[in-house]
Every structure is written in structure tokens, then in C-alpha cells.
Amino acid sequence: MHGSKAVRPPSRPTREQIAAAAGRTVPDVVAPGLDVLFVGINPGLYSGAVRHHFARPGNRFWKVLAGAGFTERVLSPFEERALLACGCGITNVVARATATADELTADELRAGARRLEGKVRRLRPAFVAFLGLGAYRVALDRPGAAIGRQEEPFGGSRPWLLPNPSGLNAHYQLPALVVAFRQLREAAVEQARTAEPAGRGKPGR
């Protein structure tokens, strides 16, 4: 996988196609027993239009994954399923696409968290990485939560809270995002070394 050339993305969606994507969903990129399941808040309209995660130009998710060592190069959103070979996957708290996460209600986030917990119990990833401090605090009713490892398990897995990699998140520039994501990767690599059954893959392998 890592030695292949980057996939050339399809043509960008038009403004009309992006606007029409409200309420659409993006298929999960998941498999049982992942090292890390990344959890976005919900898809943006651009991602809804192309039906791939973190697809809007300017979103730093794919650059951060490479910088932190989860992938050996910067993947395109259209290569998202290549993450599974790296022991990683993607889902969202809320499935429907919106222009901004602010359009989601607190009840919607909490209901999404309950559905997500059932999904996590079925898939049993080692770590569940939530991308977005504010949404996590509301969805899990933990107003004091801070970035990093969370103590209370979520769906039987270890939760980890990360900054939102959206280009709109001015509080975290790319180097700081890489540091935060790398801390999770190091924890996941250590966990994979000792996980049963033996031979479980390591992130970024």
C-alpha cells in the first residue's frame, strides 16, 4: 500500500452539489479489532458531496496522520480505506452532513454517542479517538474533559480526545496537531505490542 502512488482525486464538486449534500451520510471505514477508531463530529457538506471522510481541501486530518506516523505518506480522502491496513478506521458521532458542527443539537450529539458506543462494543478497537473537544464534552456529558487519554472506558475501549483537525480550528496549528496525534500513536503501538492475540498489527506498519 505505502509504495503505491497517491490516487488522483475526482473533480471537485460544484457549489450546488455541496449545498445539496446536507443530511447525506458518509460510509464508515471500519473493521473489527482496529488499533485506533477515529471519530469525527459529523461530516461536512464537502465530505457529504463526495462521500469520503475529511475531504474538504484545508482539512488537515490526512497530513496529521502522516506527520504522526499513522501512515507513511499523506493519503487522499479517496484512499481512506487504505487506513484499515494501518490498523485505523473512521466513523462519526452524528452521521448526517451539515455545513458546520454548530448545527447539531446537544440531544443529537448525545444520541449519536449512544449509537457509537454500541458500534464500538461490536468492533472492539483498542482506542477510540474523538476529534473535537467541545462536541465530546457535550456528547459524553463530560464538561471538564481535556485533550489526551480519558480514564473512563467507552464501549469497552480506551477513549482518547484529540483536537479537531479542521482548518477552522485556529487554536491548533499543524505542528501542535501532529504532537497530539503522535502521543496517541505511541500509546497504540505500545498497546499493540502486548495485545492478545499475538500478532495484532501496529499503527503505521
C-alpha positions in Angstrom: 0.0 0.0 0.0 2.6 2.5 1.1 4.7 2.1 -2.0 1.8 3.0 -4.4 1.3 6.3 -5.9 -1.3 8.7 -4.5 -4.7 8.4 -6.1 -5.7 11.3 -8.2 -8.9 12.8 -6.8 -12.0 13.1 -8.9 -13.2 16.6 -10.0 -14.2 18.8 -7.1 -18.0 19.1 -6.5 -19.8 22.2 -7.6 -21.3 24.6 -5.1 -24.7 23.3 -5.9 -23.6 19.7 -5.3 -22.1 20.7 -1.9 -25.2 22.6 -0.9 -27.3 19.6 -1.8 -25.3 17.3 0.4 -27.0 18.5 3.6 -28.2 15.4 5.5 -26.2 12.9 3.5 -24.0 10.3 5.2 -20.5 9.1 4.5 -19.8 5.3 4.8 -17.8 4.2 7.8 -14.3 2.9 7.3 -14.2 0.2 9.9 -13.3 -3.4 10.7 -13.2 -5.4 13.9 -10.2 -5.2 16.2 -8.6 -1.9 14.9 -5.8 -0.3 16.8 -7.5 3.2 16.6 -11.0 4.2 15.5 -11.0 7.9 14.7 -14.4 9.5 15.4 -15.3 12.8 13.8 -18.1 15.0 15.0 -20.1 14.7 11.7 -19.4 15.0 8.0 -19.1 18.5 6.5 -21.1 19.2 3.3 -18.0 18.7 1.1 -17.4 15.3 2.6 -21.1 14.6 2.2 -21.0 15.6 -1.5 -18.0 13.3 -2.3 -18.9 10.6 0.3 -15.4 10.4 1.8 -14.2 11.5 5.2 -12.3 14.7 5.9 -12.4 15.5 2.2 -12.7 19.3 2.2 -9.5 21.0 1.0 -7.8 22.6 4.0 -8.8 19.8 6.4 -5.5 18.7 8.0 -6.5 15.2 9.1 -4.6 13.3 6.4 -1.5 15.5 6.8 -1.6 15.0 10.6 -1.9 11.2 10.3 1.2 11.1 8.1 3.1 13.5 10.4 2.2 11.5 13.5 3.3 8.2 11.8 0.0 6.5 11.4 0.6 6.4 7.6 3.9 6.6 5.7 2.6 9.3 3.3 -0.2 11.7 3.1 -3.2 9.8 1.8 -6.0 11.3 -0.2 -9.5 11.1 1.3 -10.3 8.9 -1.7 -7.8 6.4 -0.4 -9.4 6.3 3.0 -9.9 2.5 3.0 -6.1 2.1 2.9 -6.3 3.1 6.6 -7.6 -0.3 7.5 -4.2 -1.9 6.6 -2.6 0.6 9.1 -4.9 -0.6 11.8 -7.1 2.5 11.8 -10.7 3.4 10.8 -13.1 6.3 10.7 -16.7 6.9 11.8 -18.6 9.9 13.2 -20.7 10.7 16.3 -23.5 12.0 14.1 -23.9 10.6 10.6 -25.7 13.5 8.8 -23.7 16.1 6.9 -24.1 19.8 7.9 -22.4 23.0 6.9 -21.0 23.3 10.4 -21.0 21.2 13.6 -22.8 24.0 15.3 -26.0 22.9 13.5 -26.1 19.8 15.7 -28.1 19.9 18.8 -26.9 18.6 22.2 -29.6 15.9 22.1 -28.4 14.8 18.7 -24.8 14.6 19.9 -25.8 12.5 22.9 -28.0 10.2 20.8 -25.1 9.8 18.4 -22.8 8.9 21.3 -25.1 6.2 22.4 -25.2 4.7 18.9 -21.5 5.0 18.7 -21.0 3.1 21.9 -22.9 0.1 20.5 -20.7 0.2 17.4 -17.5 0.3 19.5 -18.7 -2.7 21.5 -19.2 -4.6 18.3 -15.9 -3.6 16.6 -13.7 -3.6 19.8 -10.9 -1.2 18.7 -8.1 -0.7 21.2 -8.5 3.0 21.2 -11.4 5.3 20.3 -10.1 8.8 19.2 -12.7 11.6 19.4 -11.8 14.6 17.2 -13.2 17.7 18.8 -13.1 18.9 22.4 -16.4 20.7 22.6 -18.5 18.1 20.9 -17.0 15.4 23.1 -17.8 17.3 26.2 -21.5 17.6 25.1 -21.9 14.2 23.6 -20.4 12.3 26.6 -21.7 14.8 29.2 -18.1 15.5 30.4 -17.7 19.3 30.6 -14.3 19.0 32.3 -12.7 16.7 29.7 -9.3 17.7 28.4 -7.2 16.7 25.4 -5.5 13.3 25.8 -6.2 9.9 27.3 -9.6 9.6 29.1 -9.8 7.5 32.1 -13.3 6.0 31.8 -13.7 3.3 29.1 -16.1 3.9 26.2 -17.8 0.8 24.8 -15.1 -1.3 26.4 -12.3 0.6 24.5 -9.8 3.2 25.6 -11.0 6.7 24.7 -8.6 9.4 23.6 -9.6 13.0 23.0 -7.9 14.9 20.2 -8.2 18.4 18.7 -10.5 18.8 15.6 -8.1 18.8 12.6 -10.4 21.2 10.6 -8.7 24.1 9.1 -11.2 26.3 11.0 -9.6 25.2 14.3 -7.2 28.1 14.8 -6.3 27.0 18.3 -4.1 24.2 16.9 -1.6 24.7 14.1 -0.3 21.7 12.2 2.8 21.1 14.4 0.7 21.0 17.6 -1.8 18.7 16.0 1.0 16.3 15.0 2.3 16.2 18.5 -1.2 15.4 19.9 -1.8 12.7 17.4 1.7 11.2 17.8 1.0 10.7 21.6 -2.0 8.5 20.7 0.0 6.6 18.1 2.8 5.9 20.6 0.2 4.6 23.1 -1.5 2.5 20.4 1.9 1.0 19.3 2.6 0.1 22.9 -0.8 -1.4 23.4 -0.5 -3.4 20.1 2.8 -4.9 21.3 1.1 -6.5 24.3 -2.4 -7.1 22.9 -3.8 -10.6 22.5 -4.0 -12.4 20.3 -0.3 -12.1 19.4 0.4 -10.8 16.0 -2.0 -7.9 16.1 -0.9 -5.2 13.6 0.7 -2.0 14.8 -0.4 1.5 13.7 1.6 2.9 10.8 3.1 -0.5 10.0 
